[in-house]
């Protein structure tokens, strides 16, 4: 058994862990990352990048067909082998050599194996051959292990070997039929993808489609999926079994759905098993559970343990985890050097935006973009609001973007403060408009000042002027 010492030990080499280590090194510290799988993590190989690479060809084809002139130039259908090949190029054929090179260039060491916290500021790494390396941190250990797919406890479901998001984004073929269990983001995006690639898709979504977003989003995405041939079932799975004709899911209403593959997209669970958390004896911290943190990502009751990204359950999104990582890496360096910590709301060392300014894009057809609170969330929080809606298709820029453009925009205004606290848009191209809304929400820009943020004409962004006109001068 060998032993090594660093200022910071990071468990998990996904985008979050990489950013924690990078910021710590930029702050003058030494850092090592521990990873049992591929450097680059879930996002690079089984989530964000491969899924969006897979979805883009169908979206590009739909965009071409939506404009007279280019529509006439479209003479064929999607080349499925090319779509899958493009995805594999983005994952570098599930080879992390490039990511490993980046770690070295950034001055970050890598130890491969399963990391387990074996004491205060101590991590024992067990390699594939069973050998152990003990790492000691002078200042901090950051847990950045993310999440894995949650497979519900439905009798027989595990036995039919269902797909999770990993199998769906790394598949080497398109099944003739696919049952998707779950109506959240992963379920919607994968149903969109496989329907476009030619699968007969059935969605088992008893809670509806994208239920956490504004109601009009679920309605429009459901209608679009129906137009793509997706069939919906509203009952819950009761059991599953494997037969000669495929994988069968039996619903609580007695309906039986048989398909070549079944995708489970019913949520995520923290990857915290066998991390040694329970043995630390810290209140509220245990293996197989989410890890509580303060706004600097420090675990309460410790002065050395951090949990960053999905594993802390604040906002399960790669970009939000990287945001947390920048704050965590910087605050670890500041504390190590005895520098002041900027821990006030919106300070340099906190992830304030996690609470009410989280942006998200759903790459459905059409795409959805949102940030901040929905009307329901604001009402539940006791905020006096005004909801402003506008038909996105009536904006001049939308009309030039696509023939027969259909979309919708909603703005949520805090009436007492006169600022935007939430926005949701659905329609082609809105994925590139979310950041403007994010700036307005995070910056708490007064509506009176937003009138002076003039959108270029003719663009879809002109909807912001239309929303303000619908609201009226403050």
Secondary structure as GFF3:
##gff-version 3
##sequence-region A 1 474
A	DSSP	beta_strand	2	11	.	.	.	ID=ss1
A	DSSP	alpha_helix	15	26	.	.	.	ID=ss2
A	DSSP	beta_strand	31	35	.	.	.	ID=ss3
A	DSSP	alpha_helix	41	45	.	.	.	ID=ss4
A	DSSP	alpha_helix	48	65	.	.	.	ID=ss5
A	DSSP	three_ten_helix	71	73	.	.	.	ID=ss6
A	DSSP	alpha_helix	80	90	.	.	.	ID=ss7
A	DSSP	three_ten_helix	92	94	.	.	.	ID=ss8
A	DSSP	alpha_helix	97	105	.	.	.	ID=ss9
A	DSSP	beta_strand	108	112	.	.	.	ID=ss10
A	DSSP	beta_strand	114	119	.	.	.	ID=ss11
A	DSSP	beta_strand	122	126	.	.	.	ID=ss12
A	DSSP	beta_strand	132	143	.	.	.	ID=ss13
A	DSSP	beta_strand	147	149	.	.	.	ID=ss14
A	DSSP	three_ten_helix	158	160	.	.	.	ID=ss15
A	DSSP	alpha_helix	165	170	.	.	.	ID=ss16
A	DSSP	beta_strand	177	181	.	.	.	ID=ss17
A	DSSP	alpha_helix	185	196	.	.	.	ID=ss18
A	DSSP	beta_strand	200	204	.	.	.	ID=ss19
A	DSSP	alpha_helix	215	227	.	.	.	ID=ss20
A	DSSP	beta_strand	231	233	.	.	.	ID=ss21
A	DSSP	beta_strand	237	243	.	.	.	ID=ss22
A	DSSP	beta_strand	246	251	.	.	.	ID=ss23
A	DSSP	beta_strand	256	259	.	.	.	ID=ss24
A	DSSP	beta_strand	261	264	.	.	.	ID=ss25
A	DSSP	beta_strand	268	270	.	.	.	ID=ss26
A	DSSP	three_ten_helix	278	280	.	.	.	ID=ss27
A	DSSP	beta_strand	305	307	.	.	.	ID=ss28
A	DSSP	three_ten_helix	310	312	.	.	.	ID=ss29
A	DSSP	alpha_helix	318	337	.	.	.	ID=ss30
A	DSSP	three_ten_helix	352	354	.	.	.	ID=ss31
A	DSSP	beta_strand	359	362	.	.	.	ID=ss32
A	DSSP	beta_strand	368	372	.	.	.	ID=ss33
A	DSSP	alpha_helix	375	380	.	.	.	ID=ss34
A	DSSP	beta_strand	385	391	.	.	.	ID=ss35
A	DSSP	three_ten_helix	392	394	.	.	.	ID=ss36
A	DSSP	alpha_helix	396	401	.	.	.	ID=ss37
A	DSSP	beta_strand	408	414	.	.	.	ID=ss38
A	DSSP	beta_strand	419	426	.	.	.	ID=ss39
A	DSSP	three_ten_helix	430	432	.	.	.	ID=ss40
A	DSSP	alpha_helix	434	443	.	.	.	ID=ss41
A	DSSP	alpha_helix	447	450	.	.	.	ID=ss42
A	DSSP	three_ten_helix	460	462	.	.	.	ID=ss43
A	DSSP	alpha_helix	463	471	.	.	.	ID=ss44
###
